[in-house]
């Protein structure tokens, strides 16, 4: 991001803060509550030094209460005292946001300056590397031309030697005039009177003795002999190669047909007990769940579960180091049935959240006679929480199967359920899946949950 202009980076942060829509089907009091939790999270980010995240949440709060929430159909029903309180918070947040904006702008400018210097060095090194490659190509071309020229010189020398051999051969056979003794003359075609006229009467089918001009030359037998003679020696020493020094091939490592691996070669060991880590979906922060959460909740719900009645609870916690830590399990006043459970004491839950300084992170409920899944009623409940906090969990405990699932709506589920105005139990699409197992959940077995039964 440092390559971007500071103004552009600030504008992108503002755009990220404005990327949400108001759903009039969600009670407006949920938005007011969500706004309070935005402030809590922004303060955590600010204290931890995550200024960009804090800036986005502060901007999101102002966008929500200054601009977007006024479009909610129930905005006119909000009490004047609540509106006045929010107006004061907005003013305070605006001041914090301005200070953050100046701080971020200064930091972005410094980062951009550093990036420009690094980019200048990178380009200089890139140009130097390109120049080096160009020089190497030129040098390779020069060596290639020298090699071609050397080959051509060798070819010319070979042609000259061949011409001399041909000349000597013709002189030996009496075809041309002999060269001077001890003298090698350049071969040029004879012209005019110097040319020897071919006379068939002077030649016979039988070999003739060498002419007097060839006296002193070695005979054919003395040169070749009846058997192969050793090669002549040269003044220039030729390199000798000791073939006995060649290393013997490794029969185990090399084979002509099918190579066989050496039994002494160690094979890589894999720990099959190590489970691969599943990375969380892009944009979702990890939710840490206490190891005894399910056990504590099932113990509280046992009396209802024995009667085939559902029980629900809410999950509260806090933000730390960009992770959500579930710390509280609250059991509110509720009305349970065999296939559903309705919360009646949500305000009691908010009171505890304010006292404990925690935020809402999800909910948990039992299925005494069903497996782990989200019914249409469950999906609509989850939609309201996940719309406010994408990381919100829906934990389902199947009493029948003895299985616990950490669930959430898929993007398709958020889209379909968000556009559905039906209530109670009703059909929804099967494909694509509307809910899934959450992959951003981790269990902290050393942590104990704080249980508060508010019934």
C-alpha positions as CSV (number, residue, x, y, z in Angstrom):
1,X,0.0,0.0,0.0
2,X,3.0,2.3,0.5
3,X,3.1,2.8,-3.3
4,X,-0.2,4.7,-3.2
5,X,-0.5,8.3,-2.5
6,X,-1.5,9.2,1.1
7,X,-4.7,10.8,0.0
8,X,-5.7,7.7,-2.0
9,X,-5.0,5.4,1.0
10,X,-7.2,7.6,3.3
11,X,-10.0,7.5,0.7
12,X,-9.8,3.8,0.4
13,X,-10.2,3.5,4.2
14,X,-13.2,5.7,4.0
15,X,-14.7,3.6,1.2
16,X,-14.1,0.4,3.4
17,X,-16.0,2.1,6.2
18,X,-19.0,2.8,4.0
19,X,-19.4,-0.7,2.6
20,X,-22.5,-1.8,4.4
21,X,-26.2,-1.5,4.0
22,X,-29.1,-1.0,6.4
23,X,-31.6,-3.8,6.6
24,X,-35.0,-2.5,7.8
25,X,-36.0,-6.0,8.8
26,X,-33.4,-5.9,11.5
27,X,-34.7,-4.1,14.6
28,X,-33.2,-0.6,14.8
29,X,-32.1,-1.1,18.4
30,X,-29.7,-3.8,17.1
31,X,-27.9,-1.1,15.1
32,X,-27.7,1.2,18.1
33,X,-26.2,-1.7,20.1
34,X,-23.8,-2.6,17.2
35,X,-22.7,1.1,17.2
36,X,-21.6,0.8,20.9
37,X,-19.6,-2.3,20.1
38,X,-17.9,-0.5,17.2
39,X,-16.7,2.1,19.6
40,X,-15.4,-0.6,22.0
41,X,-13.5,-2.4,19.2
42,X,-12.1,0.9,17.8
43,X,-10.7,1.8,21.2
44,X,-9.0,-1.6,21.4
45,X,-7.5,-1.2,17.9
46,X,-6.4,2.3,18.8
47,X,-4.7,1.2,22.1
48,X,-3.0,-1.7,20.2
49,X,-1.6,0.6,17.6
50,X,-3.8,-0.7,14.8
51,X,-4.7,2.9,13.7
52,X,-6.1,2.0,10.3
53,X,-8.6,-0.5,11.8
54,X,-9.6,2.1,14.4
55,X,-10.0,4.7,11.8
56,X,-12.3,2.5,9.7
57,X,-14.5,1.7,12.7
58,X,-14.8,5.3,13.8
59,X,-15.7,6.3,10.2
60,X,-18.2,3.4,10.1
61,X,-19.8,4.6,13.3
62,X,-20.2,8.2,11.9
63,X,-21.5,6.9,8.5
64,X,-24.0,4.7,10.3
65,X,-25.5,7.3,12.6
66,X,-25.0,10.5,10.5
67,X,-26.1,9.1,7.2
68,X,-27.4,5.6,6.8
69,X,-29.5,4.8,9.8
70,X,-31.9,7.7,9.0
71,X,-33.1,5.5,6.2
72,X,-34.4,2.8,8.6
73,X,-38.1,2.7,8.7
74,X,-38.1,2.8,12.5
75,X,-35.8,5.7,12.9
76,X,-38.6,8.0,13.8
77,X,-39.5,5.8,16.8
78,X,-36.1,6.2,18.4
79,X,-36.4,8.1,21.7
80,X,-35.1,11.7,21.6
81,X,-32.8,11.0,24.6
82,X,-31.2,8.1,22.6
83,X,-30.7,10.3,19.6
84,X,-29.2,13.0,21.8
85,X,-26.8,10.5,23.4
86,X,-25.7,9.2,20.0
87,X,-25.2,12.8,18.7
88,X,-22.8,13.5,21.5
89,X,-20.9,10.2,20.8
90,X,-20.7,11.2,17.1
91,X,-19.1,14.5,18.0
92,X,-16.5,12.8,20.2
93,X,-15.8,10.2,17.5
94,X,-15.4,12.9,14.9
95,X,-12.7,14.6,16.9
96,X,-10.9,11.3,17.4
97,X,-11.2,10.6,13.7
98,X,-9.7,13.9,12.7
99,X,-6.7,13.3,14.9
100,X,-6.3,9.8,13.5
101,X,-6.6,11.1,10.0
102,X,-3.7,13.5,10.5
103,X,-1.6,10.8,12.2
104,X,-2.3,8.4,9.4
105,X,-1.6,10.9,6.7
106,X,1.7,11.8,8.2
107,X,2.6,8.1,8.5
108,X,1.4,7.4,4.9
109,X,3.6,10.3,3.6
110,X,6.7,8.9,5.4
111,X,6.0,5.4,4.1
112,X,5.4,6.8,0.6
113,X,8.7,8.7,0.7
114,X,10.6,5.5,1.8
115,X,8.8,3.6,-1.0
116,X,9.9,6.2,-3.5
117,X,13.5,5.9,-2.4
118,X,13.4,2.1,-2.5
119,X,11.7,2.2,-5.9
120,X,14.4,4.5,-7.2
121,X,17.1,2.1,-5.9
122,X,15.1,-0.8,-7.4
123,X,14.9,0.8,-10.8
124,X,18.5,1.7,-10.7
125,X,19.5,-1.9,-9.9
126,X,17.1,-3.1,-12.6
127,X,18.7,-0.8,-15.1
128,X,22.2,-1.9,-14.0
129,X,21.1,-5.5,-14.3
130,X,19.7,-4.8,-17.7
131,X,22.9,-3.1,-18.8
132,X,24.9,-6.1,-17.5
133,X,22.7,-8.5,-19.5
134,X,23.1,-6.3,-22.6
135,X,26.9,-6.3,-22.2
136,X,26.8,-10.1,-21.7
137,X,24.8,-10.4,-25.0
138,X,27.3,-8.2,-26.8
139,X,30.2,-10.2,-25.4
140,X,28.6,-13.4,-26.4
141,X,28.0,-12.0,-29.9
142,X,31.7,-10.9,-30.1
143,X,32.9,-14.3,-29.1
144,X,30.6,-15.9,-31.6
145,X,31.9,-13.7,-34.4
146,X,35.5,-14.5,-33.3
147,X,34.7,-18.2,-33.3
148,X,33.2,-17.9,-36.8
149,X,36.2,-16.0,-38.0
150,X,38.6,-18.6,-36.4
151,X,36.7,-21.4,-38.1
152,X,36.9,-19.5,-41.4
153,X,40.7,-19.0,-41.0
154,X,41.1,-22.7,-40.2
155,X,39.0,-23.6,-43.3
156,X,41.2,-21.3,-45.5
157,X,44.3,-22.9,-44.0
158,X,42.9,-26.4,-44.7
159,X,42.0,-25.4,-48.2
160,X,45.6,-24.1,-48.7
161,X,47.1,-27.3,-47.4
162,X,44.8,-29.3,-49.5
163,X,45.8,-27.3,-52.6
164,X,49.5,-28.0,-51.8
165,X,48.8,-31.7,-51.4
166,X,47.0,-31.7,-54.7
167,X,49.8,-29.8,-56.3
168,X,52.4,-32.3,-55.0
169,X,50.2,-35.2,-56.1
170,X,50.0,-33.8,-59.6
171,X,53.8,-33.2,-59.7
172,X,54.4,-36.8,-58.5
173,X,52.2,-38.0,-61.3
174,X,53.8,-35.7,-63.8
175,X,50.7,-33.8,-64.5
176,X,52.1,-30.4,-63.8
177,X,55.6,-28.9,-63.6
178,X,57.5,-29.8,-60.5
179,X,58.0,-27.3,-57.8
180,X,61.5,-26.1,-56.9
181,X,63.4,-28.2,-54.5
182,X,62.7,-27.2,-51.0
183,X,60.3,-24.5,-52.2
184,X,56.5,-24.5,-52.0
185,X,54.8,-22.2,-54.4
186,X,51.3,-21.0,-54.4
187,X,49.0,-22.9,-56.7
188,X,47.7,-20.9,-59.6
189,X,46.2,-22.3,-62.8
190,X,48.7,-22.3,-65.7
191,X,47.9,-20.3,-68.8
192,X,48.9,-20.3,-72.4
193,X,52.2,-21.9,-73.3
194,X,52.8,-23.1,-69.8
195,X,49.8,-25.4,-69.8
196,X,50.7,-29.0,-70.3
197,X,48.8,-30.5,-73.2
198,X,47.2,-33.8,-72.5
199,X,48.6,-36.5,-74.9
200,X,47.0,-40.0,-74.5
201,X,50.0,-41.7,-76.3
202,X,52.2,-40.7,-73.4
203,X,50.3,-42.8,-70.8
204,X,49.8,-46.5,-70.4
205,X,47.7,-48.7,-68.3
206,X,50.7,-50.0,-66.3
207,X,52.4,-48.1,-63.6
208,X,55.5,-46.3,-64.6
209,X,58.6,-45.6,-62.6
210,X,58.8,-42.3,-60.9
211,X,60.4,-39.5,-62.8
212,X,63.9,-38.3,-62.1
213,X,62.5,-35.2,-60.5
214,X,61.0,-37.4,-57.7
215,X,64.3,-38.9,-56.7
216,X,65.0,-38.4,-53.1
217,X,61.4,-38.7,-52.0
218,X,60.5,-41.7,-49.8
219,X,58.8,-44.7,-51.4
220,X,55.3,-45.7,-50.6
221,X,56.3,-48.8,-48.8
222,X,58.8,-46.9,-46.7
223,X,56.1,-44.6,-45.6
224,X,53.1,-47.0,-45.1
225,X,54.9,-50.3,-44.8
226,X,53.2,-53.7,-44.9
227,X,51.6,-53.0,-41.5
228,X,50.3,-50.0,-39.6
229,X,53.2,-47.9,-38.3
230,X,53.0,-45.7,-35.2
231,X,51.9,-42.2,-35.8
232,X,54.6,-39.6,-36.5
233,X,55.8,-37.5,-33.6
234,X,55.2,-33.8,-33.5
235,X,57.2,-31.0,-31.9
236,X,54.0,-29.7,-30.2
237,X,53.1,-31.9,-27.2
238,X,49.6,-33.3,-27.3
239,X,47.6,-33.8,-24.1
240,X,47.4,-37.4,-22.8
241,X,44.4,-38.8,-21.0
242,X,44.5,-41.5,-18.4
243,X,41.4,-43.5,-19.1
244,X,42.2,-45.7,-16.1
245,X,41.4,-42.8,-13.9
246,X,37.8,-42.6,-14.9
247,X,35.5,-43.2,-12.0
248,X,33.6,-46.4,-12.1
249,X,29.8,-45.9,-12.5
250,X,27.6,-46.4,-9.5
251,X,25.5,-49.4,-10.5
252,X,23.0,-48.8,-7.7
253,X,22.4,-45.2,-8.8
254,X,22.6,-45.7,-12.6
255,X,20.9,-48.2,-14.7
256,X,20.2,-48.5,-18.4
257,X,16.7,-49.8,-18.1
258,X,14.9,-49.4,-14.8
259,X,16.8,-47.6,-12.1
260,X,16.5,-49.1,-8.6
261,X,16.6,-46.7,-5.7
262,X,19.4,-47.3,-3.2
263,X,18.2,-48.9,0.0
264,X,20.6,-46.7,1.9
265,X,19.1,-43.5,0.8
266,X,16.9,-42.0,3.6
267,X,13.3,-41.3,2.6
268,X,11.5,-38.2,3.9
269,X,9.4,-38.8,7.0
270,X,5.9,-37.3,7.3
271,X,4.1,-36.8,10.6
272,X,0.7,-38.2,9.7
273,X,-0.6,-37.2,13.1
274,X,-0.1,-33.5,12.2
275,X,-3.4,-32.1,11.0
276,X,-3.1,-29.4,8.3
277,X,-4.1,-25.9,9.3
278,X,-7.1,-24.5,7.6
279,X,-6.8,-20.8,7.0
280,X,-9.7,-18.6,7.8
281,X,-11.7,-17.1,5.0
282,X,-10.4,-13.8,3.7
283,X,-11.5,-10.9,6.0
284,X,-12.7,-13.0,8.9
285,X,-10.9,-12.7,12.2
286,X,-10.3,-15.8,14.4
287,X,-12.7,-16.5,17.2
288,X,-11.2,-18.3,20.2
289,X,-13.7,-20.5,22.1
290,X,-13.0,-21.8,25.6
291,X,-12.5,-25.6,25.8
292,X,-15.3,-26.2,28.3
293,X,-17.9,-24.0,26.6
294,X,-20.0,-26.9,25.2
295,X,-19.7,-28.9,28.4
296,X,-20.8,-26.0,30.6
297,X,-23.7,-25.2,28.3
298,X,-25.0,-28.8,28.0
299,X,-24.9,-29.1,31.8
300,X,-27.1,-26.0,32.1
301,X,-29.4,-27.2,29.3
302,X,-29.7,-30.8,30.6
303,X,-33.0,-30.4,32.4
304,X,-34.6,-29.0,29.2
305,X,-32.8,-31.6,27.0
306,X,-34.2,-34.4,29.0
307,X,-37.7,-33.1,28.3
308,X,-36.9,-32.6,24.6
309,X,-36.9,-28.8,24.9
310,X,-34.4,-26.5,23.2
311,X,-32.1,-24.2,25.2
312,X,-30.1,-21.2,24.0
313,X,-27.4,-19.0,25.3
314,X,-25.4,-16.0,24.0
315,X,-21.6,-15.7,23.6
316,X,-19.8,-12.6,24.9
317,X,-16.1,-11.7,24.8
318,X,-13.6,-9.1,23.7
319,X,-11.2,-8.2,20.9
320,X,-7.5,-8.6,21.4
321,X,-4.7,-8.7,18.8
322,X,-7.2,-8.8,16.0
323,X,-8.8,-12.0,17.5
324,X,-12.1,-12.4,19.2
325,X,-11.9,-14.1,22.6
326,X,-15.2,-15.7,23.8
327,X,-15.1,-15.4,27.6
328,X,-18.8,-15.3,28.7
329,X,-21.7,-17.7,28.3
330,X,-25.0,-16.0,29.2
331,X,-28.3,-17.9,29.6
332,X,-31.1,-15.3,29.1
333,X,-34.8,-15.6,29.9
334,X,-36.3,-17.6,27.1
335,X,-39.2,-19.8,25.9
336,X,-38.2,-23.2,24.6
337,X,-40.0,-25.7,22.5
338,X,-39.1,-29.0,20.9
339,X,-38.1,-27.4,17.7
340,X,-37.3,-23.7,18.6
341,X,-36.3,-21.3,21.4
342,X,-37.1,-17.6,21.7
343,X,-35.0,-15.2,23.7
344,X,-37.0,-12.8,25.9
345,X,-34.3,-11.2,28.0
346,X,-32.0,-9.5,25.5
347,X,-31.9,-6.3,27.5
348,X,-30.5,-8.3,30.5
349,X,-27.8,-9.6,28.2
350,X,-26.9,-6.0,27.1
351,X,-26.7,-4.9,30.8
352,X,-24.1,-7.7,31.5
353,X,-22.2,-6.7,28.4
354,X,-22.0,-3.1,29.6
355,X,-20.9,-4.1,33.1
356,X,-18.3,-6.7,31.9
357,X,-17.2,-4.5,29.0
358,X,-17.7,-7.3,26.5
359,X,-19.3,-7.5,23.0
360,X,-21.6,-10.0,21.3
361,X,-19.8,-12.8,19.5
362,X,-22.6,-15.3,18.7
363,X,-25.1,-17.7,20.2
364,X,-25.5,-21.4,21.1
365,X,-28.5,-23.6,21.2
366,X,-29.5,-27.3,21.5
367,X,-31.2,-29.7,19.1
368,X,-32.6,-32.4,21.4
369,X,-34.1,-34.5,18.6
370,X,-32.3,-33.3,15.6
371,X,-28.8,-33.3,14.1
372,X,-26.5,-30.3,13.6
373,X,-27.9,-27.9,11.1
374,X,-29.6,-24.5,10.8
375,X,-33.3,-24.4,10.4
376,X,-35.0,-21.5,8.6
377,X,-35.7,-19.9,11.9
378,X,-32.1,-20.4,13.0
379,X,-30.8,-18.9,9.7
380,X,-32.9,-15.8,10.2
381,X,-31.6,-15.4,13.7
382,X,-28.0,-15.9,12.6
383,X,-28.5,-13.4,9.7
384,X,-29.2,-10.6,12.2
385,X,-26.1,-11.3,14.2
386,X,-23.8,-12.0,11.2
387,X,-25.0,-8.9,9.4
388,X,-23.6,-6.9,12.3
389,X,-20.5,-9.0,12.9
390,X,-19.3,-11.3,10.0
391,X,-17.4,-13.5,12.6
392,X,-20.6,-14.1,14.7
393,X,-21.0,-17.9,15.5
394,X,-24.0,-20.1,15.6
395,X,-23.1,-23.1,17.8
396,X,-25.5,-26.1,17.5
397,X,-25.4,-28.9,20.0
398,X,-27.1,-32.1,18.8
399,X,-28.3,-34.1,21.9
400,X,-29.4,-36.9,19.7
401,X,-26.1,-37.4,17.9
402,X,-23.8,-36.0,20.7
403,X,-22.2,-33.7,18.1
404,X,-21.4,-29.9,18.4
405,X,-21.1,-27.8,15.2
406,X,-19.7,-24.2,14.8
407,X,-21.8,-22.9,12.0
408,X,-22.3,-19.7,10.0
409,X,-24.2,-18.6,6.9
410,X,-22.5,-18.7,3.5
411,X,-22.5,-15.7,1.2
412,X,-25.4,-17.3,-0.6
413,X,-27.2,-17.8,2.7
414,X,-26.7,-14.1,3.7
415,X,-28.0,-13.1,0.3
416,X,-31.1,-15.3,0.3
417,X,-32.1,-15.0,3.9
418,X,-31.5,-11.2,3.8
419,X,-34.0,-11.0,1.0
420,X,-36.6,-13.2,2.7
421,X,-39.5,-11.6,4.6
422,X,-41.1,-14.8,5.7
423,X,-41.2,-15.8,9.4
424,X,-41.6,-19.0,11.4
425,X,-40.6,-22.3,9.6
426,X,-40.5,-22.0,5.8
427,X,-38.5,-23.6,2.9
428,X,-35.2,-22.3,1.6
429,X,-32.9,-23.3,-1.2
430,X,-30.8,-26.5,-0.9
431,X,-28.2,-25.5,-3.4
432,X,-25.9,-23.7,-3.1
433,X,-25.6,-24.4,0.6
434,X,-26.9,-21.6,2.8
435,X,-24.8,-22.5,5.9
436,X,-21.5,-24.1,6.5
437,X,-19.0,-25.2,9.2
438,X,-17.1,-22.1,10.3
439,X,-13.3,-22.4,9.6
440,X,-12.3,-19.3,11.6
441,X,-12.8,-21.0,15.0
442,X,-10.1,-22.2,17.4
443,X,-10.5,-23.9,20.7
444,X,-8.5,-22.7,23.7
445,X,-8.5,-25.7,26.1
446,X,-6.7,-23.8,28.8
447,X,-9.4,-21.2,29.0
448,X,-12.6,-21.5,31.2
449,X,-15.8,-19.9,30.3
450,X,-17.6,-17.5,32.6
451,X,-21.2,-18.8,33.0
452,X,-24.1,-16.4,34.0
453,X,-27.6,-17.8,34.1
454,X,-30.0,-14.8,33.9
455,X,-33.2,-16.8,33.9
